[in-house]
């Protein structure tokens, strides 16, 4: 039997390693996470979750790259997270996932939460502050609160402000973070209404822009209050 040889990727130039990781893991796919309770910690737990428990385009054999050694795992996981669009069936799944992946949160770029509630909204935005490379975050407005779209945004502000103003962000940084947020409603959701009380079934890009304008006004008021408090 001819013995196999193992050539450590760390001996390759970083540019070549990045090319290998990107080719193997960076497929720009969508990973749907449908239920909390999976174990995303460690190399084997992550591989098992992606390969067997999640509805993703990945084949477990491709993810074996994560099991080569600790150094390879630490480098490769960046590509695994940053190239994918993570879609969570519920906010509880998002919150648990974020707690379990540790500092890998920093690599997440595209996140969608399909169902949310008011009781865990604050924790969601607190965890989101650790996704420092975030490019887009789409969130369904809570189903356990009924009101007009404007009232939903005012209610949402209580938690959203934690993300927008986290880590002593100035006004410009807060606005950059706000630009990454998009609001949605669920297909069977009837608790988001227009001014006449009719359910809004789909939040258009124009509606989203109006939502962001409303948040901008709240942000300006908050920064004005802070400025007056420092005088």
WOTAKA-V923409 format. One record per backbone hydrogen bond with DSSP energy under -1.0 kcal/mol. NH is the residue of the N-H (numbers start at 1). CO is the residue of the C=O. If there is no record, write none. Layout:
BEGIN
nh={NH	NH}
co={CO	CO}
END
This chain:
BEGIN
nh={11	12	17	18	19	20	21	22	23	24	25	26	27	31	33	46	47	48	49	50	51	52	54	55	56	62	63	65	66	67	68	73	74	75	76	77	80	81	82	83	85	86	87	88	89	91	94	95	96	97	98	99	100	101	104	105	106	107	108	111	112	113	114	124	125	126	127	128	129	130	131	132	134	135	136	137	138	139	140	141	143	147	149	152	153	154	155	156	157	159	160	161	162	164	165	174	175	176	177	178	179	180	181	182	184	189	193	194	197	200	208	209	210	211	212	213	214	215	216	217	218	219	220	221	222	223	224	225	226	227	228	229	230}
co={8	9	13	14	15	16	17	18	19	20	21	22	25	85	87	42	43	44	45	46	47	48	49	32	54	59	59	62	63	64	65	69	70	71	72	73	76	77	78	79	29	110	31	112	33	115	90	91	92	93	94	95	96	97	101	102	103	104	105	136	86	138	88	120	121	122	123	124	125	127	128	130	131	109	109	180	111	182	113	184	116	191	193	148	149	150	151	152	153	156	156	157	159	160	161	170	171	172	173	174	175	177	178	137	139	186	147	198	194	192	204	205	206	207	208	209	210	211	212	213	214	215	216	217	218	219	220	221	222	223	224	225	226}
END
